Amino acid sequence: HQGVDSVRFSPGVADPSIRAELSADPRALLVAVVGRLDREKGIGELIEALGSLRRSGVDVHLAVVGAPAKNDAAFVDALHTLARASMPGAHRFLSPRNDIPSILRAVDVLACPSRDEPFGLIALEAQASGVPVIASDSGGLRDFVHDNSTGVVFRTGDVDSLTVAAQRLLGDPALCTRIAAEALG
């Protein structure tokens, strides 16, 4: 069984300097995806969904924190290209970091858009940090991210479903607060 270090991963005050590293506009809504930059992680679908929300007037930014597990420069280049086209000026790609608890406290939502996620430890760490989670209905995520209770869930690989779920969560601060509290409970 995997677990979370509840001393490291706990709710706390966001560090404004970290938020400034993650977003060109620290006042904008900020979604992060943290982990391997691999094809099965659904990062492209997340970029498309958040780009759609931006085109509809939602001021949302994306921070992608991580690196590919294998040398897949073409895939990472494709993600950068997609982000520049879909979310110009509203995305940042950061190398892997050791301050993940601080990263989590600095974002508004953690996204886990994986197509096949055996467990999803980062989602559990975000929940322990008091951060609302949006996740695909894939694999192990289903064990602890329950729609409208401990997170917001969308259909795996479905950009439209992800867009609707993200809009639902990002547009409702009360829902974010309730979900974060239920996940901690």
N, C-alpha and C positions, 0 to 999 in steps of 0.2 A: 504494500500500500504506500502511495505517495502522500506526503503531507506538506504543510506549510509552516515555516518558522514564524510563529505568531508574534515574536518580538520584533523581527525585521519587517514583516509585512503586517502593518496595523494602520488604522486611520491616523492621519496627522496633517499638519499644515503644509501646504504646497510651497516649495521654494520658487519664488518668482524668477530667479536666474535660470533655473532648469526649464521652466515653462518657456522662457524667452529663447532657449536653445531649441526647443521643440517646435516653435511656431513663429512665423513672421509677424503674427498679430496675437500677442498673448491674451487679448480680450476676446478673441474669437472662440467658438466652441472647438474643442480639441479632442480628436479621436486618435488613439495610438494602436498600433499592432506591434507586438514585441516577440521576437523569435527568429527562427530560420527563415530566410527568404527563398523558399522552395516553391515549386509549382503547385504542390498539393495544399499549400497554406491559404489559397484563395485571396491573396493580396490584390491581384488584378481586379477581381470582382469588387473588392472593397473600394478601390480607387474609382472604378466606374460608378458605383453607388453614390459615393460622396461627391463625385463630380456632378452627377445628376442633381443632387441636393443643392449644390452651389449654383447650378444653372437656374434652379427654381427660387433662388434668393436666400437660402440658408448659408450663413457665414460660418462654414465648418472648415477646419484645417486638419491635416493628417500628419502624424509623425510615425515613421516606419523605423523601428530600432532592431538591427540585427544584420546578419550576413548569411550568404548561402552556405549550406553544409558541405556542398561540393563546389568545385570551380565551375560555375554556370554563369559566366559573364554575360552571355547573350540574354538570358532570362532577366538578370538584374538590369541590363540596359533597356530591355523592353518595359520593365516596370517604371523606370525613370522617364522613358518616352511617353508612356501612357499617363503618368502623373503630370508631366509638363503640358500635355494636351487637355487632360480632363480637369486639372486643378492648378492652373498656372499661378505661381506665387503663393499657393496655399498648402504646400507639402514640404516635408523635410525627410531626408534619409540620413540616419545616423548609424555609425558602426556599433557593434555590440558594446555594452557598457556594464559596469559592475554596480551601478547605483540604481538598480531596477526598483527598489521600494520608493526611492525619491521620484523616479520617472512616473510610476503609477500614481503617486499623490499629486503630481503636476498635471494630469490629464483629466478630462471630463468623462471619457468613456474608453474602455478597452474593447477592442474588437478581436474576435477569434473566428475568422471566416473560413477555417480549414475545410477542405473537402473530405478529409479522412483524418480524424484526430483521435489517436488511441487514448489519450488522457486529457491534456490541456492544462498543465500545471500553471501556466501564466494566468489563466482565467481564475483559478482558485486563489492565486496570489493577489490578483486585483480585487476579488471579493473580500479577502481578508484585510485589504487596504482601504475598504470602503468605497471602491470604484465600481460603478455600474458596468455590466458586461453585456455585450451583444455577441451572440455566438450562433454558429451553424448548428443544425440538428444532427451533428456528426459524432459518431463514436462515443468516447468517454465524456465529452462535454454534456451529454444528455443526463449524466448521473448527478450533476450539481448545478447546471444552468437550466432553470425551469422558466418557461415563458410567463411573463407578467408577475413573476414571484421573485426569483433570484437572478433574473436577467431578462433579456429580450432575445428570442430565438427566431431564426429565419431558415428557410429551406436551403439546404446545402447546394452551392453552385448557382443559385437563382438570384441574379442581380436585382431583379424587380422586388423580390421578397426582401432582400437585404436593404434596398433603398427604403421600402416602406417601414421596415423594422427600425432602421437608423433614424428616419424622420420621426417615428413615434417616440423614440427615446430622447432624441436631441430636442424635440419640441415640447417636452413635458418635464420641467424641473422637478415637479412633485413626484412623478413616476421614478425619476433617477434617484431621488432621496429615498423613496419607499423600497425600491429594489436593492439599493446599497445596504439599507438597514436589514432587510429580510435575509440577504446573503450573509451578513455578519452574524445574524441570530442563530 
